[in-house]
Amino acid sequence: MSAAKKMAPKKAAGQDRDLVFGLGSTGLSIARYLKREQRSAVFMDTRDEPPGVDELEALWPDAELVLGADALPANITRIIVSPGIADDNELLVKARKDKVEVVSDIELFAREAKQSYCAITGSNGKSTVTTLLYHMGRADGRKVLAGGNLGEPALDLLDAEEPELYVLELSSFHLQRIDNLPADVAVLLNVSADHLDWHASEEEYRKAKYRIYREARAAVVNRTDAQAADAAKHIDNVISFGLDEPGEGQYGLRVEDDELYLARGDSLLIAVEDMRMVGRHNQANALAALAAGELCGFKMSAMLQVLSEFPGLPHRMQFVARKGAVNYINDSKATNVAAAVASIDSIDGELVLVAGGEGKGGDFGALAAALEGKLRAAVLIGTDAEAIAEAIDTVMPVYFARDMDDAVCQAASYAESDDTVLLAPACASFDQFENYGARGDAFAAAVGALTR
């Protein structure tokens, strides 16, 4: 199979086939699933050199692979689409007109899974809550598998030894294409403008997020989101969470003797200072995980043990170093404006912000309000650096950097004693880096190279 194109002998006329549209990790997991199911399939990618070609050849040596093409092959009755391909793709639009079924790998998972599963989504925090819930289940002695948008692709989970519970992180891309998702527990953490480069509108994006509740048996709802409460009103078993004081049976924050606690109703659960994760948004993540864990039947003691030990995920408010009396925090995963605002809000004291990259359609003006009164300076990189500067340059001085090394060096020079240098890009990373992890690693390496 060449890196450009290989066409296997044509299938017999009239034989039904699946089209796997998009390679990469999801496309390969779909290939493994179809191989197990002994389905006939053809593979397609709009790119001339997509990732995963060699792996597909090893898995399925006689596979038909079409690269750089824009026409639907013959005898296709179902298209299984990777999340990176937008719904307005011309091939998908035409396929729907021709009554060809278009599904995601999550749809196939939902049809095949025999055990309970918890589905988690949100504009921000879903990876942290998915990981927390996984560890909470394990701490409670349960066999739990986690995947989806985080870690193992969902269909690969079906090939493992059957667990008691699956925990799935779902993106709006997944939810946009779901026909039936009867999750035992559905969790929606928050909704803010994101992925407007993929979705046709913010309304479509929000509709995809609220979709998670439609067939769910139980739900976790952010009580600041009236639309979420409305979307889940048909569900009998609902628990809410928020950063205010909770009502009976709900999760929130309470103050006792000048100390802040996570609480369930009137019951104090754990002091915030006894959690290893930092930041107000991680308090919300912890509360959502506790609510989901209760609905999954986990013991409270096991869940609180995890909260006392779990340090958070890499590139999510990750402490990098303290140099020259300045703290350096890596929140490269803050790839949209709302996430960056949450990062900024969680910092006490003055900060130097490192931001920029490829914007995702959000309003950078929200950064200005969050930075008011706490920004020492902003150092901006990437494609949308000037757009961010235009939105925040009335707050404090704004500077531009060539790359991450230059940005960190400049930030260090502007920071004063006990300040925080915060990487919270508010943008995707693809204009300069392979992914947000590579961007965070570059930030950490640049901090490591500082002499003070």
Order of alpha helices (4+ residues) and beta strands (2+ residues): beta-alpha-beta-alpha-beta-beta-alpha-beta-alpha-beta-alpha-beta-alpha-beta-alpha-beta-alpha-beta-alpha-beta-beta-beta-beta-alpha-alpha-beta-beta-alpha-beta-alpha-beta-alpha-beta-alpha-beta-alpha
